[in-house]
């Protein structure tokens, strides 16, 4: 991989991480608002998140397997 392509990959990854952090901050803020305004809905929200964890793990594993399959084998 050329230096410019490598730098582009690092820049892209950096932008993705920045967006993830920004969205995590926003979600945390909204979760705090929800907790303060409606604790019952907040509990339901937390339960829903907990129920989605296995689905998320399966999706991440599927995507990682797909990425690994698409990578050329290194000798």
LUMVO-418852 format. One record per residue (C-alpha): x, y, z; residue in three letters; residue number from 1. Coordinates in Angstrom, 1 decimal. Layout:
# LUMVO-418852
+--------+--------+--------+--------+-----+
|      x |      y |      z | residu | num |
+--------+--------+--------+--------+-----+
|      X |      Y |      Z |    ALA | NUM |
...
+--------+--------+--------+--------+-----+
***
This chain:
# LUMVO-418852
+--------+--------+--------+--------+-----+
|      x |      y |      z | residu | num |
+--------+--------+--------+--------+-----+
|    0.0 |    0.0 |    0.0 |    UNK |   1 |
|    1.4 |    3.4 |   -0.9 |    UNK |   2 |
|    2.0 |    6.0 |    1.7 |    UNK |   3 |
|   -0.8 |    8.3 |    0.3 |    UNK |   4 |
|   -3.3 |    5.4 |    0.3 |    UNK |   5 |
|   -2.2 |    4.5 |    3.8 |    UNK |   6 |
|   -2.7 |    8.1 |    4.9 |    UNK |   7 |
|   -6.1 |    8.2 |    3.3 |    UNK |   8 |
|   -7.1 |    5.1 |    5.2 |    UNK |   9 |
|   -5.9 |    6.6 |    8.5 |    UNK |  10 |
|   -7.8 |    9.8 |    7.7 |    UNK |  11 |
|  -10.9 |    7.9 |    6.9 |    UNK |  12 |
|  -10.7 |    5.9 |   10.1 |    UNK |  13 |
|  -10.1 |    9.0 |   12.1 |    UNK |  14 |
|  -13.2 |   10.6 |   10.6 |    UNK |  15 |
|  -15.3 |    7.5 |   11.4 |    UNK |  16 |
|  -14.0 |    7.4 |   15.0 |    UNK |  17 |
|  -14.7 |   11.1 |   15.4 |    UNK |  18 |
|  -18.3 |   10.5 |   14.2 |    UNK |  19 |
|  -18.8 |    7.6 |   16.5 |    UNK |  20 |
|  -17.5 |    9.6 |   19.5 |    UNK |  21 |
|  -19.8 |   12.5 |   18.6 |    UNK |  22 |
|  -22.8 |   10.3 |   18.3 |    UNK |  23 |
|  -22.0 |    8.5 |   21.5 |    UNK |  24 |
|  -21.9 |   11.9 |   23.3 |    UNK |  25 |
|  -25.2 |   12.8 |   21.8 |    UNK |  26 |
|  -26.8 |    9.5 |   22.7 |    UNK |  27 |
|  -25.5 |    9.7 |   26.3 |    UNK |  28 |
|  -27.0 |   13.2 |   26.6 |    UNK |  29 |
|  -30.4 |   12.1 |   25.3 |    UNK |  30 |
|  -30.3 |    9.1 |   27.6 |    UNK |  31 |
|  -29.7 |   11.5 |   30.5 |    UNK |  32 |
|  -32.6 |   13.6 |   29.4 |    UNK |  33 |
|  -34.8 |   10.5 |   29.1 |    UNK |  34 |
|  -33.8 |    9.3 |   32.5 |    UNK |  35 |
|  -34.6 |   12.6 |   34.1 |    UNK |  36 |
|  -37.9 |   13.2 |   32.3 |    UNK |  37 |
|  -39.4 |    9.6 |   32.2 |    UNK |  38 |
|  -37.7 |    7.0 |   34.3 |    UNK |  39 |
|  -40.1 |    4.2 |   33.2 |    UNK |  40 |
|  -39.3 |    4.8 |   29.5 |    UNK |  41 |
|  -35.6 |    4.9 |   30.4 |    UNK |  42 |
|  -35.9 |    1.5 |   32.0 |    UNK |  43 |
|  -37.6 |    0.2 |   28.9 |    UNK |  44 |
|  -34.9 |    1.7 |   26.7 |    UNK |  45 |
|  -32.2 |    0.0 |   28.8 |    UNK |  46 |
|  -34.0 |   -3.3 |   28.5 |    UNK |  47 |
|  -34.3 |   -2.9 |   24.7 |    UNK |  48 |
|  -30.6 |   -2.1 |   24.4 |    UNK |  49 |
|  -29.7 |   -5.2 |   26.5 |    UNK |  50 |
|  -32.0 |   -7.4 |   24.3 |    UNK |  51 |
|  -30.3 |   -6.1 |   21.2 |    UNK |  52 |
|  -26.7 |   -7.0 |   22.3 |    UNK |  53 |
|  -26.7 |  -10.5 |   21.0 |    UNK |  54 |
|  -28.1 |   -9.3 |   17.6 |    UNK |  55 |
|  -25.3 |   -6.7 |   17.5 |    UNK |  56 |
|  -22.6 |   -9.2 |   18.3 |    UNK |  57 |
|  -23.9 |  -11.6 |   15.6 |    UNK |  58 |
|  -23.9 |   -8.7 |   13.0 |    UNK |  59 |
|  -20.4 |   -7.6 |   14.0 |    UNK |  60 |
|  -19.1 |  -11.2 |   13.7 |    UNK |  61 |
|  -20.8 |  -11.6 |   10.3 |    UNK |  62 |
|  -19.2 |   -8.4 |    9.0 |    UNK |  63 |
|  -15.8 |   -9.2 |   10.3 |    UNK |  64 |
|  -15.9 |  -12.7 |    8.7 |    UNK |  65 |
|  -17.0 |  -11.1 |    5.4 |    UNK |  66 |
|  -14.1 |   -8.6 |    5.6 |    UNK |  67 |
|  -11.6 |  -11.3 |    6.4 |    UNK |  68 |
|  -12.9 |  -13.4 |    3.5 |    UNK |  69 |
|  -12.4 |  -10.4 |    1.1 |    UNK |  70 |
|   -8.8 |   -9.8 |    2.3 |    UNK |  71 |
|   -6.2 |  -11.4 |    0.0 |    UNK |  72 |
|   -4.2 |  -14.1 |    1.7 |    UNK |  73 |
|   -0.8 |  -13.0 |    2.8 |    UNK |  74 |
|    2.2 |  -15.4 |    2.2 |    UNK |  75 |
+--------+--------+--------+--------+-----+
***
